[in-house]
Amino acid sequence: MAPEISVNTINVSEKSHQSPSRRAYVTFLAGNGDYVKGVVGLAKGLRKVKSAYPLVVAMLPDVPEEHREILRSQGCVVRE
């Protein structure tokens, strides 16, 4: 017979329900490879479903400026 599993109730405070401006989807990008295409696809998908949150792309300094501009043109928030 399986052991009994106890379930605890968690009280969620008001602080955990932050305004939408404090939330975002975040992804990471490095290098000059084709991974930027995946991030563009992610950005397009989030737009298609009318996401309430922005897509923030955290990246290393080795990401080319051309890729950064592509991401900005797709509405991404670019952060190094």
PDB file of N, CA, C and O in Angstrom:
ATOM      1  N   MET A   1       0.850  -1.176   0.000  1.00  0.00           N
ATOM      2  CA  MET A   1       0.000   0.000   0.000  1.00  0.00           C
ATOM      3  C   MET A   1       0.895   1.239   0.000  1.00  0.00           C
ATOM      4  O   MET A   1       1.912   1.275   0.692  1.00  0.00           O
ATOM      5  N   ALA A   2       0.518   2.236  -0.767  1.00  0.00           N
ATOM      6  CA  ALA A   2       1.310   3.469  -0.884  1.00  0.00           C
ATOM      7  C   ALA A   2       1.226   4.272   0.409  1.00  0.00           C
ATOM      8  O   ALA A   2       0.197   4.274   1.085  1.00  0.00           O
ATOM      9  N   PRO A   3       2.329   4.961   0.748  1.00  0.00           N
ATOM     10  CA  PRO A   3       2.303   5.782   1.963  1.00  0.00           C
ATOM     11  C   PRO A   3       1.362   6.972   1.783  1.00  0.00           C
ATOM     12  O   PRO A   3       1.137   7.452   0.672  1.00  0.00           O
ATOM     13  N   GLU A   4       0.829   7.426   2.899  1.00  0.00           N
ATOM     14  CA  GLU A   4      -0.071   8.582   2.871  1.00  0.00           C
ATOM     15  C   GLU A   4       0.744   9.856   2.663  1.00  0.00           C
ATOM     16  O   GLU A   4       1.783  10.048   3.294  1.00  0.00           O
ATOM     17  N   ILE A   5       0.270  10.708   1.786  1.00  0.00           N
ATOM     18  CA  ILE A   5       0.962  11.964   1.495  1.00  0.00           C
ATOM     19  C   ILE A   5       0.159  13.100   2.093  1.00  0.00           C
ATOM     20  O   ILE A   5      -1.030  13.251   1.814  1.00  0.00           O
ATOM     21  N   SER A   6       0.818  13.897   2.918  1.00  0.00           N
ATOM     22  CA  SER A   6       0.112  15.041   3.500  1.00  0.00           C
ATOM     23  C   SER A   6       0.205  16.229   2.549  1.00  0.00           C
ATOM     24  O   SER A   6       1.218  16.437   1.881  1.00  0.00           O
ATOM     25  N   VAL A   7      -0.859  16.987   2.506  1.00  0.00           N
ATOM     26  CA  VAL A   7      -0.915  18.162   1.646  1.00  0.00           C
ATOM     27  C   VAL A   7      -1.038  19.385   2.541  1.00  0.00           C
ATOM     28  O   VAL A   7      -1.950  19.476   3.363  1.00  0.00           O
ATOM     29  N   ASN A   8      -0.113  20.324   2.373  1.00  0.00           N
ATOM     30  CA  ASN A   8      -0.142  21.550   3.163  1.00  0.00           C
ATOM     31  C   ASN A   8      -0.786  22.664   2.358  1.00  0.00           C
ATOM     32  O   ASN A   8      -0.563  22.786   1.154  1.00  0.00           O
ATOM     33  N   THR A   9      -1.574  23.463   3.024  1.00  0.00           N
ATOM     34  CA  THR A   9      -2.175  24.626   2.387  1.00  0.00           C
ATOM     35  C   THR A   9      -1.219  25.790   2.523  1.00  0.00           C
ATOM     36  O   THR A   9      -0.661  26.030   3.594  1.00  0.00           O
ATOM     37  N   ILE A  10      -1.033  26.510   1.432  1.00  0.00           N
ATOM     38  CA  ILE A  10      -0.132  27.661   1.432  1.00  0.00           C
ATOM     39  C   ILE A  10      -0.967  28.919   1.294  1.00  0.00           C
ATOM     40  O   ILE A  10      -1.773  29.042   0.372  1.00  0.00           O
ATOM     41  N   ASN A  11      -0.771  29.850   2.209  1.00  0.00           N
ATOM     42  CA  ASN A  11      -1.441  31.143   2.102  1.00  0.00           C
ATOM     43  C   ASN A  11      -0.587  32.045   1.239  1.00  0.00           C
ATOM     44  O   ASN A  11       0.592  32.255   1.524  1.00  0.00           O
ATOM     45  N   VAL A  12      -1.174  32.573   0.194  1.00  0.00           N
ATOM     46  CA  VAL A  12      -0.447  33.428  -0.738  1.00  0.00           C
ATOM     47  C   VAL A  12      -0.644  34.872  -0.314  1.00  0.00           C
ATOM     48  O   VAL A  12      -1.774  35.345  -0.190  1.00  0.00           O
ATOM     49  N   SER A  13       0.457  35.566  -0.093  1.00  0.00           N
ATOM     50  CA  SER A  13       0.372  36.964   0.327  1.00  0.00           C
ATOM     51  C   SER A  13       0.091  37.864  -0.863  1.00  0.00           C
ATOM     52  O   SER A  13       0.246  37.459  -2.015  1.00  0.00           O
ATOM     53  N   GLU A  14      -0.316  39.067  -0.577  1.00  0.00           N
ATOM     54  CA  GLU A  14      -0.585  40.048  -1.624  1.00  0.00           C
ATOM     55  C   GLU A  14       0.672  40.375  -2.416  1.00  0.00           C
ATOM     56  O   GLU A  14       0.577  40.711  -3.597  1.00  0.00           O
ATOM     57  N   LYS A  15       1.840  40.287  -1.803  1.00  0.00           N
ATOM     58  CA  LYS A  15       3.089  40.618  -2.492  1.00  0.00           C
ATOM     59  C   LYS A  15       3.353  39.691  -3.667  1.00  0.00           C
ATOM     60  O   LYS A  15       3.961  40.108  -4.653  1.00  0.00           O
ATOM     61  N   SER A  16       2.915  38.457  -3.584  1.00  0.00           N
ATOM     62  CA  SER A  16       3.181  37.524  -4.676  1.00  0.00           C
ATOM     63  C   SER A  16       2.311  37.811  -5.898  1.00  0.00           C
ATOM     64  O   SER A  16       2.573  37.288  -6.982  1.00  0.00           O
ATOM     65  N   HIS A  17       1.292  38.628  -5.732  1.00  0.00           N
ATOM     66  CA  HIS A  17       0.434  39.019  -6.852  1.00  0.00           C
ATOM     67  C   HIS A  17       0.858  40.387  -7.344  1.00  0.00           C
ATOM     68  O   HIS A  17       0.107  41.356  -7.230  1.00  0.00           O
ATOM     69  N   GLN A  18       2.051  40.467  -7.888  1.00  0.00           N
ATOM     70  CA  GLN A  18       2.581  41.740  -8.353  1.00  0.00           C
ATOM     71  C   GLN A  18       1.895  42.161  -9.637  1.00  0.00           C
ATOM     72  O   GLN A  18       1.310  41.342 -10.346  1.00  0.00           O
ATOM     73  N   SER A  19       1.976  43.430  -9.920  1.00  0.00           N
ATOM     74  CA  SER A  19       1.365  43.961 -11.131  1.00  0.00           C
ATOM     75  C   SER A  19       2.057  43.380 -12.365  1.00  0.00           C
ATOM     76  O   SER A  19       3.222  42.989 -12.297  1.00  0.00           O
ATOM     77  N   PRO A  20       1.346  43.322 -13.487  1.00  0.00           N
ATOM     78  CA  PRO A  20       1.940  42.758 -14.710  1.00  0.00           C
ATOM     79  C   PRO A  20       3.238  43.441 -15.140  1.00  0.00           C
ATOM     80  O   PRO A  20       4.057  42.823 -15.820  1.00  0.00           O
ATOM     81  N   SER A  21       3.439  44.690 -14.759  1.00  0.00           N
ATOM     82  CA  SER A  21       4.660  45.385 -15.166  1.00  0.00           C
ATOM     83  C   SER A  21       5.905  44.795 -14.506  1.00  0.00           C
ATOM     84  O   SER A  21       7.021  45.089 -14.937  1.00  0.00           O
ATOM     85  N   ARG A  22       5.743  43.983 -13.484  1.00  0.00           N
ATOM     86  CA  ARG A  22       6.873  43.373 -12.793  1.00  0.00           C
ATOM     87  C   ARG A  22       7.111  41.940 -13.256  1.00  0.00           C
ATOM     88  O   ARG A  22       7.942  41.237 -12.682  1.00  0.00           O
ATOM     89  N   ARG A  23       6.404  41.507 -14.270  1.00  0.00           N
ATOM     90  CA  ARG A  23       6.549  40.139 -14.763  1.00  0.00           C
ATOM     91  C   ARG A  23       7.028  40.158 -16.201  1.00  0.00           C
ATOM     92  O   ARG A  23       6.765  41.102 -16.945  1.00  0.00           O
ATOM     93  N   ALA A  24       7.733  39.106 -16.582  1.00  0.00           N
ATOM     94  CA  ALA A  24       8.236  39.015 -17.957  1.00  0.00           C
ATOM     95  C   ALA A  24       8.610  37.571 -18.248  1.00  0.00           C
ATOM     96  O   ALA A  24       8.859  36.777 -17.340  1.00  0.00           O
ATOM     97  N   TYR A  25       8.644  37.254 -19.521  1.00  0.00           N
ATOM     98  CA  TYR A  25       9.262  36.015 -19.966  1.00  0.00           C
ATOM     99  C   TYR A  25      10.724  36.360 -20.208  1.00  0.00           C
ATOM    100  O   TYR A  25      11.032  37.403 -20.783  1.00  0.00           O
ATOM    101  N   VAL A  26      11.616  35.494 -19.773  1.00  0.00           N
ATOM    102  CA  VAL A  26      13.051  35.764 -19.916  1.00  0.00           C
ATOM    103  C   VAL A  26      13.715  34.566 -20.579  1.00  0.00           C
ATOM    104  O   VAL A  26      13.452  33.418 -20.221  1.00  0.00           O
ATOM    105  N   THR A  27      14.576  34.848 -21.548  1.00  0.00           N
ATOM    106  CA  THR A  27      15.377  33.809 -22.179  1.00  0.00           C
ATOM    107  C   THR A  27      16.812  34.308 -22.268  1.00  0.00           C
ATOM    108  O   THR A  27      17.080  35.494 -22.073  1.00  0.00           O
ATOM    109  N   PHE A  28      17.716  33.411 -22.560  1.00  0.00           N
ATOM    110  CA  PHE A  28      19.145  33.723 -22.584  1.00  0.00           C
ATOM    111  C   PHE A  28      19.694  33.461 -23.979  1.00  0.00           C
ATOM    112  O   PHE A  28      19.308  32.493 -24.635  1.00  0.00           O
ATOM    113  N   LEU A  29      20.599  34.330 -24.431  1.00  0.00           N
ATOM    114  CA  LEU A  29      21.203  34.173 -25.755  1.00  0.00           C
ATOM    115  C   LEU A  29      22.698  34.446 -25.665  1.00  0.00           C
ATOM    116  O   LEU A  29      23.131  35.389 -25.003  1.00  0.00           O
ATOM    117  N   ALA A  30      23.478  33.614 -26.337  1.00  0.00           N
ATOM    118  CA  ALA A  30      24.935  33.797 -26.383  1.00  0.00           C
ATOM    119  C   ALA A  30      25.431  33.448 -27.781  1.00  0.00           C
ATOM    120  O   ALA A  30      24.858  32.600 -28.464  1.00  0.00           O
ATOM    121  N   GLY A  31      26.493  34.109 -28.189  1.00  0.00           N
ATOM    122  CA  GLY A  31      27.151  33.781 -29.445  1.00  0.00           C
ATOM    123  C   GLY A  31      26.473  34.364 -30.668  1.00  0.00           C
ATOM    124  O   GLY A  31      25.503  35.116 -30.576  1.00  0.00           O
ATOM    125  N   ASN A  32      27.023  33.989 -31.831  1.00  0.00           N
ATOM    126  CA  ASN A  32      26.505  34.537 -33.085  1.00  0.00           C
ATOM    127  C   ASN A  32      25.874  33.462 -33.963  1.00  0.00           C
ATOM    128  O   ASN A  32      25.790  33.616 -35.182  1.00  0.00           O
ATOM    129  N   GLY A  33      25.433  32.374 -33.339  1.00  0.00           N
ATOM    130  CA  GLY A  33      24.832  31.279 -34.102  1.00  0.00           C
ATOM    131  C   GLY A  33      23.384  31.540 -34.457  1.00  0.00           C
ATOM    132  O   GLY A  33      22.885  32.659 -34.344  1.00  0.00           O
ATOM    133  N   ASP A  34      22.725  30.481 -34.888  1.00  0.00           N
ATOM    134  CA  ASP A  34      21.340  30.572 -35.339  1.00  0.00           C
ATOM    135  C   ASP A  34      20.321  30.570 -34.200  1.00  0.00           C
ATOM    136  O   ASP A  34      19.118  30.579 -34.459  1.00  0.00           O
ATOM    137  N   TYR A  35      20.773  30.557 -32.956  1.00  0.00           N
ATOM    138  CA  TYR A  35      19.835  30.535 -31.836  1.00  0.00           C
ATOM    139  C   TYR A  35      18.941  31.768 -31.822  1.00  0.00           C
ATOM    140  O   TYR A  35      17.843  31.734 -31.266  1.00  0.00           O
ATOM    141  N   VAL A  36      19.402  32.851 -32.428  1.00  0.00           N
ATOM    142  CA  VAL A  36      18.587  34.065 -32.491  1.00  0.00           C
ATOM    143  C   VAL A  36      17.269  33.780 -33.212  1.00  0.00           C
ATOM    144  O   VAL A  36      16.254  34.406 -32.907  1.00  0.00           O
ATOM    145  N   LYS A  37      17.271  32.855 -34.151  1.00  0.00           N
ATOM    146  CA  LYS A  37      16.039  32.502 -34.870  1.00  0.00           C
ATOM    147  C   LYS A  37      15.010  31.888 -33.915  1.00  0.00           C
ATOM    148  O   LYS A  37      13.809  32.128 -34.047  1.00  0.00           O
ATOM    149  N   GLY A  38      15.482  31.111 -32.973  1.00  0.00           N
ATOM    150  CA  GLY A  38      14.581  30.531 -31.975  1.00  0.00           C
ATOM    151  C   GLY A  38      13.969  31.589 -31.081  1.00  0.00           C
ATOM    152  O   GLY A  38      12.797  31.501 -30.715  1.00  0.00           O
ATOM    153  N   VAL A  39      14.760  32.591 -30.728  1.00  0.00           N
ATOM    154  CA  VAL A  39      14.250  33.679 -29.890  1.00  0.00           C
ATOM    155  C   VAL A  39      13.224  34.498 -30.672  1.00  0.00           C
ATOM    156  O   VAL A  39      12.211  34.922 -30.116  1.00  0.00           O
ATOM    157  N   VAL A  40      13.484  34.719 -31.954  1.00  0.00           N
ATOM    158  CA  VAL A  40      12.514  35.433 -32.798  1.00  0.00           C
ATOM    159  C   VAL A  40      11.209  34.632 -32.860  1.00  0.00           C
ATOM    160  O   VAL A  40      10.123  35.206 -32.777  1.00  0.00           O
ATOM    161  N   GLY A  41      11.312  33.330 -33.004  1.00  0.00           N
ATOM    162  CA  GLY A  41      10.121  32.476 -33.012  1.00  0.00           C
ATOM    163  C   GLY A  41       9.356  32.553 -31.705  1.00  0.00           C
ATOM    164  O   GLY A  41       8.125  32.586 -31.697  1.00  0.00           O
ATOM    165  N   LEU A  42      10.083  32.582 -30.605  1.00  0.00           N
ATOM    166  CA  LEU A  42       9.453  32.716 -29.294  1.00  0.00           C
ATOM    167  C   LEU A  42       8.725  34.052 -29.185  1.00  0.00           C
ATOM    168  O   LEU A  42       7.590  34.109 -28.712  1.00  0.00           O
ATOM    169  N   ALA A  43       9.377  35.121 -29.622  1.00  0.00           N
ATOM    170  CA  ALA A  43       8.760  36.452 -29.579  1.00  0.00           C
ATOM    171  C   ALA A  43       7.483  36.482 -30.423  1.00  0.00           C
ATOM    172  O   ALA A  43       6.469  37.036 -29.998  1.00  0.00           O
ATOM    173  N   LYS A  44       7.532  35.890 -31.609  1.00  0.00           N
ATOM    174  CA  LYS A  44       6.352  35.865 -32.481  1.00  0.00           C
ATOM    175  C   LYS A  44       5.223  35.050 -31.853  1.00  0.00           C
ATOM    176  O   LYS A  44       4.054  35.428 -31.934  1.00  0.00           O
ATOM    177  N   GLY A  45       5.580  33.940 -31.231  1.00  0.00           N
ATOM    178  CA  GLY A  45       4.574  33.113 -30.570  1.00  0.00           C
ATOM    179  C   GLY A  45       3.900  33.837 -29.418  1.00  0.00           C
ATOM    180  O   GLY A  45       2.686  33.738 -29.241  1.00  0.00           O
ATOM    181  N   LEU A  46       4.685  34.565 -28.635  1.00  0.00           N
ATOM    182  CA  LEU A  46       4.108  35.320 -27.520  1.00  0.00           C
ATOM    183  C   LEU A  46       3.195  36.432 -28.025  1.00  0.00           C
ATOM    184  O   LEU A  46       2.160  36.716 -27.421  1.00  0.00           O
ATOM    185  N   ARG A  47       3.580  37.060 -29.133  1.00  0.00           N
ATOM    186  CA  ARG A  47       2.713  38.091 -29.723  1.00  0.00           C
ATOM    187  C   ARG A  47       1.420  37.476 -30.247  1.00  0.00           C
ATOM    188  O   ARG A  47       0.342  38.051 -30.096  1.00  0.00           O
ATOM    189  N   LYS A  48       1.537  36.314 -30.858  1.00  0.00           N
ATOM    190  CA  LYS A  48       0.373  35.649 -31.447  1.00  0.00           C
ATOM    191  C   LYS A  48      -0.693  35.343 -30.398  1.00  0.00           C
ATOM    192  O   LYS A  48      -1.889  35.452 -30.670  1.00  0.00           O
ATOM    193  N   VAL A  49      -0.259  34.961 -29.204  1.00  0.00           N
ATOM    194  CA  VAL A  49      -1.214  34.652 -28.132  1.00  0.00           C
ATOM    195  C   VAL A  49      -1.522  35.877 -27.277  1.00  0.00           C
ATOM    196  O   VAL A  49      -2.171  35.774 -26.236  1.00  0.00           O
ATOM    197  N   LYS A  50      -1.050  37.033 -27.725  1.00  0.00           N
ATOM    198  CA  LYS A  50      -1.299  38.305 -27.038  1.00  0.00           C
ATOM    199  C   LYS A  50      -0.847  38.264 -25.579  1.00  0.00           C
ATOM    200  O   LYS A  50      -1.602  38.604 -24.668  1.00  0.00           O
ATOM    201  N   SER A  51       0.396  37.841 -25.380  1.00  0.00           N
ATOM    202  CA  SER A  51       0.963  37.758 -24.040  1.00  0.00           C
ATOM    203  C   SER A  51       0.903  39.106 -23.332  1.00  0.00           C
ATOM    204  O   SER A  51       1.151  40.150 -23.935  1.00  0.00           O
ATOM    205  N   ALA A  52       0.575  39.068 -22.070  1.00  0.00           N
ATOM    206  CA  ALA A  52       0.511  40.294 -21.265  1.00  0.00           C
ATOM    207  C   ALA A  52       1.893  40.736 -20.809  1.00  0.00           C
ATOM    208  O   ALA A  52       2.050  41.839 -20.285  1.00  0.00           O
ATOM    209  N   TYR A  53       2.890  39.890 -21.002  1.00  0.00           N
ATOM    210  CA  TYR A  53       4.223  40.166 -20.475  1.00  0.00           C
ATOM    211  C   TYR A  53       5.248  40.293 -21.598  1.00  0.00           C
ATOM    212  O   TYR A  53       5.127  39.632 -22.629  1.00  0.00           O
ATOM    213  N   PRO A  54       6.248  41.136 -21.403  1.00  0.00           N
ATOM    214  CA  PRO A  54       7.286  41.295 -22.425  1.00  0.00           C
ATOM    215  C   PRO A  54       8.253  40.110 -22.431  1.00  0.00           C
ATOM    216  O   PRO A  54       8.318  39.338 -21.475  1.00  0.00           O
ATOM    217  N   LEU A  55       8.991  39.986 -23.513  1.00  0.00           N
ATOM    218  CA  LEU A  55      10.064  38.992 -23.597  1.00  0.00           C
ATOM    219  C   LEU A  55      11.379  39.719 -23.394  1.00  0.00           C
ATOM    220  O   LEU A  55      11.755  40.579 -24.190  1.00  0.00           O
ATOM    221  N   VAL A  56      12.074  39.369 -22.324  1.00  0.00           N
ATOM    222  CA  VAL A  56      13.383  39.943 -22.026  1.00  0.00           C
ATOM    223  C   VAL A  56      14.433  38.938 -22.478  1.00  0.00           C
ATOM    224  O   VAL A  56      14.365  37.760 -22.126  1.00  0.00           O
ATOM    225  N   VAL A  57      15.400  39.403 -23.254  1.00  0.00           N
ATOM    226  CA  VAL A  57      16.475  38.537 -23.731  1.00  0.00           C
ATOM    227  C   VAL A  57      17.755  38.950 -23.024  1.00  0.00           C
ATOM    228  O   VAL A  57      18.322  40.004 -23.311  1.00  0.00           O
ATOM    229  N   ALA A  58      18.206  38.112 -22.097  1.00  0.00           N
ATOM    230  CA  ALA A  58      19.481  38.339 -21.418  1.00  0.00           C
ATOM    231  C   ALA A  58      20.559  37.739 -22.313  1.00  0.00           C
ATOM    232  O   ALA A  58      20.437  36.600 -22.763  1.00  0.00           O
ATOM    233  N   MET A  59      21.615  38.510 -22.568  1.00  0.00           N
ATOM    234  CA  MET A  59      22.618  38.015 -23.511  1.00  0.00           C
ATOM    235  C   MET A  59      24.032  38.364 -23.084  1.00  0.00           C
ATOM    236  O   MET A  59      24.263  39.277 -22.290  1.00  0.00           O
ATOM    237  N   LEU A  60      24.966  37.613 -23.633  1.00  0.00           N
ATOM    238  CA  LEU A  60      26.386  37.872 -23.411  1.00  0.00           C
ATOM    239  C   LEU A  60      26.879  38.924 -24.398  1.00  0.00           C
ATOM    240  O   LEU A  60      26.230  39.176 -25.414  1.00  0.00           O
ATOM    241  N   PRO A  61      28.022  39.536 -24.104  1.00  0.00           N
ATOM    242  CA  PRO A  61      28.563  40.565 -25.000  1.00  0.00           C
ATOM    243  C   PRO A  61      28.904  40.061 -26.404  1.00  0.00           C
ATOM    244  O   PRO A  61      29.048  40.868 -27.322  1.00  0.00           O
ATOM    245  N   ASP A  62      29.035  38.744 -26.589  1.00  0.00           N
ATOM    246  CA  ASP A  62      29.428  38.229 -27.905  1.00  0.00           C
ATOM    247  C   ASP A  62      28.268  38.127 -28.903  1.00  0.00           C
ATOM    248  O   ASP A  62      28.466  37.666 -30.027  1.00  0.00           O
ATOM    249  N   VAL A  63      27.074  38.545 -28.512  1.00  0.00           N
ATOM    250  CA  VAL A  63      25.950  38.548 -29.453  1.00  0.00           C
ATOM    251  C   VAL A  63      26.105  39.759 -30.369  1.00  0.00           C
ATOM    252  O   VAL A  63      26.215  40.885 -29.884  1.00  0.00           O
ATOM    253  N   PRO A  64      26.115  39.547 -31.688  1.00  0.00           N
ATOM    254  CA  PRO A  64      26.334  40.653 -32.630  1.00  0.00           C
ATOM    255  C   PRO A  64      25.238  41.723 -32.549  1.00  0.00           C
ATOM    256  O   PRO A  64      24.087  41.433 -32.224  1.00  0.00           O
ATOM    257  N   GLU A  65      25.622  42.947 -32.849  1.00  0.00           N
ATOM    258  CA  GLU A  65      24.665  44.059 -32.842  1.00  0.00           C
ATOM    259  C   GLU A  65      23.520  43.800 -33.820  1.00  0.00           C
ATOM    260  O   GLU A  65      22.380  44.184 -33.554  1.00  0.00           O
ATOM    261  N   GLU A  66      23.810  43.163 -34.932  1.00  0.00           N
ATOM    262  CA  GLU A  66      22.763  42.841 -35.910  1.00  0.00           C
ATOM    263  C   GLU A  66      21.661  41.981 -35.277  1.00  0.00           C
ATOM    264  O   GLU A  66      20.475  42.212 -35.515  1.00  0.00           O
ATOM    265  N   HIS A  67      22.057  40.996 -34.477  1.00  0.00           N
ATOM    266  CA  HIS A  67      21.084  40.135 -33.808  1.00  0.00           C
ATOM    267  C   HIS A  67      20.294  40.923 -32.769  1.00  0.00           C
ATOM    268  O   HIS A  67      19.092  40.714 -32.606  1.00  0.00           O
ATOM    269  N   ARG A  68      20.969  41.823 -32.071  1.00  0.00           N
ATOM    270  CA  ARG A  68      20.289  42.657 -31.073  1.00  0.00           C
ATOM    271  C   ARG A  68      19.217  43.519 -31.733  1.00  0.00           C
ATOM    272  O   ARG A  68      18.115  43.673 -31.206  1.00  0.00           O
ATOM    273  N   GLU A  69      19.554  44.076 -32.889  1.00  0.00           N
ATOM    274  CA  GLU A  69      18.593  44.924 -33.609  1.00  0.00           C
ATOM    275  C   GLU A  69      17.396  44.108 -34.094  1.00  0.00           C
ATOM    276  O   GLU A  69      16.259  44.576 -34.041  1.00  0.00           O
ATOM    277  N   ILE A  70      17.650  42.904 -34.559  1.00  0.00           N
ATOM    278  CA  ILE A  70      16.556  42.019 -34.982  1.00  0.00           C
ATOM    279  C   ILE A  70      15.608  41.776 -33.813  1.00  0.00           C
ATOM    280  O   ILE A  70      14.389  41.848 -33.967  1.00  0.00           O
ATOM    281  N   LEU A  71      16.173  41.489 -32.648  1.00  0.00           N
ATOM    282  CA  LEU A  71      15.344  41.207 -31.476  1.00  0.00           C
ATOM    283  C   LEU A  71      14.564  42.438 -31.030  1.00  0.00           C
ATOM    284  O   LEU A  71      13.391  42.339 -30.669  1.00  0.00           O
ATOM    285  N   ARG A  72      15.212  43.587 -31.057  1.00  0.00           N
ATOM    286  CA  ARG A  72      14.499  44.824 -30.697  1.00  0.00           C
ATOM    287  C   ARG A  72      13.346  45.073 -31.666  1.00  0.00           C
ATOM    288  O   ARG A  72      12.265  45.496 -31.257  1.00  0.00           O
ATOM    289  N   SER A  73      13.583  44.807 -32.957  1.00  0.00           N
ATOM    290  CA  SER A  73      12.530  45.025 -33.956  1.00  0.00           C
ATOM    291  C   SER A  73      11.347  44.079 -33.746  1.00  0.00           C
ATOM    292  O   SER A  73      10.241  44.349 -34.214  1.00  0.00           O
ATOM    293  N   GLN A  74      11.583  42.975 -33.045  1.00  0.00           N
ATOM    294  CA  GLN A  74      10.521  42.022 -32.732  1.00  0.00           C
ATOM    295  C   GLN A  74       9.838  42.343 -31.401  1.00  0.00           C
ATOM    296  O   GLN A  74       8.964  41.604 -30.948  1.00  0.00           O
ATOM    297  N   GLY A  75      10.246  43.452 -30.781  1.00  0.00           N
ATOM    298  CA  GLY A  75       9.621  43.875 -29.528  1.00  0.00           C
ATOM    299  C   GLY A  75      10.268  43.325 -28.280  1.00  0.00           C
ATOM    300  O   GLY A  75       9.730  43.486 -27.185  1.00  0.00           O
ATOM    301  N   CYS A  76      11.417  42.675 -28.420  1.00  0.00           N
ATOM    302  CA  CYS A  76      12.116  42.125 -27.258  1.00  0.00           C
ATOM    303  C   CYS A  76      12.812  43.231 -26.476  1.00  0.00           C
ATOM    304  O   CYS A  76      13.235  44.240 -27.039  1.00  0.00           O
ATOM    305  N   VAL A  77      12.921  43.020 -25.178  1.00  0.00           N
ATOM    306  CA  VAL A  77      13.713  43.895 -24.324  1.00  0.00           C
ATOM    307  C   VAL A  77      15.084  43.238 -24.226  1.00  0.00           C
ATOM    308  O   VAL A  77      15.204  42.131 -23.700  1.00  0.00           O
ATOM    309  N   VAL A  78      16.108  43.903 -24.725  1.00  0.00           N
ATOM    310  CA  VAL A  78      17.455  43.332 -24.792  1.00  0.00           C
ATOM    311  C   VAL A  78      18.276  43.828 -23.609  1.00  0.00           C
ATOM    312  O   VAL A  78      18.368  45.032 -23.370  1.00  0.00           O
ATOM    313  N   ARG A  79      18.872  42.892 -22.868  1.00  0.00           N
ATOM    314  CA  ARG A  79      19.712  43.235 -21.719  1.00  0.00           C
ATOM    315  C   ARG A  79      21.000  42.424 -21.766  1.00  0.00           C
ATOM    316  O   ARG A  79      20.975  41.209 -21.960  1.00  0.00           O
ATOM    317  N   GLU A  80      22.121  43.107 -21.587  1.00  0.00           N
ATOM    318  CA  GLU A  80      23.417  42.416 -21.567  1.00  0.00           C
ATOM    319  C   GLU A  80      23.807  42.120 -20.134  1.00  0.00           C
ATOM    320  O   GLU A  80      24.866  41.542 -19.890  1.00  0.00           O
TER     321      GLU A  80
END
